[in-house]
Amino acid sequence: MKRQIYILYFACRDNRVSWYAKVFTAIVVAYAFSPIDLIPDFIPVLGYLDDIILVPAGIWLALKMIPKHVLIDCEVMAEELIRQKKPKNWMAGWLILLVWALIFVWIIGKLVKIYT
């Protein structure tokens, strides 16, 4: 599954992919790499539901949206990245955490507004 995530990562940066496929693919990649889940893993059964069903379903759908010739090129780049011991992208990690923090602050703001 990691290999497919790397393929999607390269595909969402490719200009030959349509904008809607890029957006969906970027969401799938960000969610797969994100340390935060929609359903926390400590909740019995449901906690692993997103890891078992949502991520693979998103990967499958994203791969169907991308043209085959682009996927072939992205597979080559993903294999090369895996062979080189994937580099750490701290900026992307901080960006993901920032997005989740903004969502959390927005939800808290809405809840405070509702209950006051």
LINHUTA-V639447 format. One record per residue. N is the residue number from 1. RES is the residue in one small letter. NEAR is the number of other ideal C-beta (glycine too) atoms within 10 Angstrom. Layout:
{{N | RES | NEAR} {N | RES | NEAR}}
//
This chain:
{{1 | m | 10} {2 | k | 11} {3 | r | 12} {4 | q | 21} {5 | i | 19} {6 | y | 20} {7 | i | 27} {8 | l | 27} {9 | y | 22} {10 | f | 21} {11 | a | 27} {12 | c | 21} {13 | r | 14} {14 | d | 17} {15 | n | 6} {16 | r | 11} {17 | v | 22} {18 | s | 11} {19 | w | 7} {20 | y | 9} {21 | a | 22} {22 | k | 18} {23 | v | 12} {24 | f | 18} {25 | t | 27} {26 | a | 16} {27 | i | 13} {28 | v | 24} {29 | v | 25} {30 | a | 16} {31 | y | 17} {32 | a | 19} {33 | f | 14} {34 | s | 14} {35 | p | 8} {36 | i | 13} {37 | d | 16} {38 | l | 10} {39 | i | 14} {40 | p | 10} {41 | d | 12} {42 | f | 6} {43 | i | 11} {44 | p | 7} {45 | v | 8} {46 | l | 11} {47 | g | 13} {48 | y | 13} {49 | l | 14} {50 | d | 17} {51 | d | 14} {52 | i | 10} {53 | i | 10} {54 | l | 16} {55 | v | 17} {56 | p | 13} {57 | a | 12} {58 | g | 20} {59 | i | 19} {60 | w | 11} {61 | l | 13} {62 | a | 24} {63 | l | 18} {64 | k | 8} {65 | m | 15} {66 | i | 22} {67 | p | 14} {68 | k | 7} {69 | h | 9} {70 | v | 17} {71 | l | 19} {72 | i | 10} {73 | d | 15} {74 | c | 23} {75 | e | 16} {76 | v | 12} {77 | m | 16} {78 | a | 22} {79 | e | 13} {80 | e | 11} {81 | l | 16} {82 | i | 12} {83 | r | 8} {84 | q | 8} {85 | k | 7} {86 | k | 11} {87 | p | 7} {88 | k | 8} {89 | n | 11} {90 | w | 8} {91 | m | 8} {92 | a | 13} {93 | g | 13} {94 | w | 10} {95 | l | 12} {96 | i | 17} {97 | l | 13} {98 | l | 10} {99 | v | 13} {100 | w | 14} {101 | a | 11} {102 | l | 10} {103 | i | 11} {104 | f | 11} {105 | v | 10} {106 | w | 10} {107 | i | 10} {108 | i | 10} {109 | g | 10} {110 | k | 10} {111 | l | 10} {112 | v | 9} {113 | k | 8} {114 | i | 7} {115 | y | 6} {116 | t | 5}}
//
